[in-house]
Amino acid sequence: HPSCYAVLWDRMRDFEARDFSHKQRCMLYHVHLMHLHLPGANPPAKTWYPTWLMVKGRDAWRRQVRDEVIVSKGHDLLAKVFDALGVRNEMERVTNDGCFSMDIYLPEYDVAVEFDG
């Protein structure tokens, strides 16, 4: 990370959740999720996340995951292929933590299928 990275997060102490739009809170929480889940994406040790981000940012992110679902024709066709093969599937299954939506989930195999198209 560039040297200013921790400084920018430190500046977040000067802000409240109300200073950011729903979309901006989602983006900030997305950065936090990347640090938690992507290999090698750990923030510098001195990075500080504001408390409101863990609540208001998380809630905004989960609301987006739940409410802003787009199912394309390609998703629908792929689900029909799984149906024809006798493979049980669920479209837009939300993970237990509410932070991610899987395009197609194959519960018998515990496999998520992401479809770009």
C-alpha positions as CSV (number, residue, x, y, z in Angstrom):
1,H,0.0,0.0,0.0
2,P,1.2,3.6,-0.6
3,S,2.4,5.4,2.5
4,C,-0.6,7.6,2.6
5,Y,-3.0,4.7,2.9
6,A,-3.0,4.4,6.7
7,V,-3.1,8.2,6.9
8,L,-6.3,8.3,4.8
9,W,-8.0,5.7,7.0
10,D,-6.8,7.6,10.1
11,R,-8.6,10.7,8.7
12,M,-11.8,8.7,8.8
13,R,-11.9,9.5,12.5
14,D,-13.0,13.0,11.5
15,F,-16.1,11.8,9.8
16,E,-19.4,10.2,10.8
17,A,-21.5,7.8,8.8
18,R,-23.9,10.6,7.9
19,D,-21.1,12.3,6.0
20,F,-21.3,9.6,3.3
21,S,-24.0,8.4,1.0
22,H,-25.3,4.9,1.1
23,K,-23.2,4.1,-2.0
24,Q,-20.0,5.6,-0.4
25,R,-20.6,3.6,2.8
26,C,-20.9,0.4,0.7
27,M,-17.6,1.2,-1.0
28,L,-15.8,1.8,2.2
29,Y,-17.1,-1.4,3.7
30,H,-16.1,-3.2,0.5
31,V,-12.5,-2.1,1.2
32,H,-12.7,-3.6,4.7
33,L,-14.1,-6.9,3.3
34,M,-11.2,-7.1,0.8
35,H,-8.8,-6.7,3.6
36,L,-10.5,-9.5,5.5
37,H,-10.9,-12.0,2.6
38,L,-8.3,-11.4,-0.2
39,P,-4.9,-13.0,0.2
40,G,-2.2,-10.4,0.4
41,A,-4.7,-7.5,0.8
42,N,-4.1,-7.0,4.5
43,P,-4.0,-3.3,5.5
44,P,-1.0,-1.8,7.1
45,A,-0.8,-2.6,10.8
46,K,-1.7,1.0,11.7
47,T,-4.9,1.1,9.7
48,W,-7.9,2.1,11.9
49,Y,-11.5,1.5,10.9
50,P,-14.1,3.8,12.4
51,T,-16.7,2.0,14.6
52,W,-19.6,3.4,12.4
53,L,-18.1,1.6,9.4
54,M,-18.5,-1.8,11.1
55,V,-22.2,-1.0,11.7
56,K,-23.5,1.5,9.2
57,G,-21.2,0.4,6.4
58,R,-21.9,-3.2,7.0
59,D,-25.7,-2.6,7.1
60,A,-25.5,-0.6,3.8
61,W,-23.4,-3.3,2.2
62,R,-25.8,-6.1,3.3
63,R,-28.8,-4.1,2.1
64,Q,-27.1,-3.7,-1.3
65,V,-26.4,-7.4,-1.5
66,R,-30.0,-8.3,-0.6
67,D,-31.8,-5.6,-2.7
68,E,-29.7,-4.9,-5.7
69,V,-29.9,-8.3,-7.4
70,I,-29.6,-8.5,-11.1
71,V,-30.4,-11.9,-12.8
72,S,-29.3,-11.9,-16.4
73,K,-30.6,-14.1,-19.2
74,G,-27.3,-16.0,-19.0
75,H,-27.8,-16.7,-15.3
76,D,-31.3,-18.0,-15.9
77,L,-30.1,-20.2,-18.8
78,L,-27.3,-21.7,-16.7
79,A,-29.7,-22.4,-13.9
80,K,-31.9,-24.2,-16.4
81,V,-28.9,-26.3,-17.6
82,F,-28.3,-27.4,-14.0
83,D,-32.1,-28.2,-13.7
84,A,-31.9,-30.3,-16.8
85,L,-29.0,-32.2,-15.4
86,G,-30.8,-32.8,-12.2
87,V,-28.5,-30.6,-10.2
88,R,-30.3,-28.6,-7.5
89,N,-29.4,-25.0,-7.6
90,E,-30.3,-21.7,-6.0
91,M,-30.0,-18.4,-7.8
92,E,-28.6,-15.4,-5.9
93,R,-28.1,-17.2,-2.6
94,V,-26.8,-14.8,0.0
95,T,-24.0,-16.1,2.2
96,N,-24.7,-16.7,5.9
97,D,-22.9,-13.5,6.9
98,G,-25.1,-11.5,4.5
99,C,-22.1,-10.0,2.8
100,F,-22.1,-11.8,-0.6
101,S,-24.6,-13.1,-3.1
102,M,-23.7,-16.1,-5.2
103,D,-25.0,-16.1,-8.7
104,I,-25.8,-19.7,-8.5
105,Y,-25.3,-22.0,-5.5
106,L,-25.1,-25.8,-5.8
107,P,-26.1,-26.8,-2.2
108,E,-25.4,-30.5,-2.7
109,Y,-21.8,-29.7,-3.5
110,D,-21.4,-26.5,-1.5
111,V,-20.2,-24.8,-4.7
112,A,-20.8,-21.2,-5.8
113,V,-20.9,-20.4,-9.5
114,E,-20.2,-16.9,-10.5
115,F,-21.4,-16.1,-14.0
116,D,-20.2,-13.0,-15.9
117,G,-22.5,-12.2,-18.7
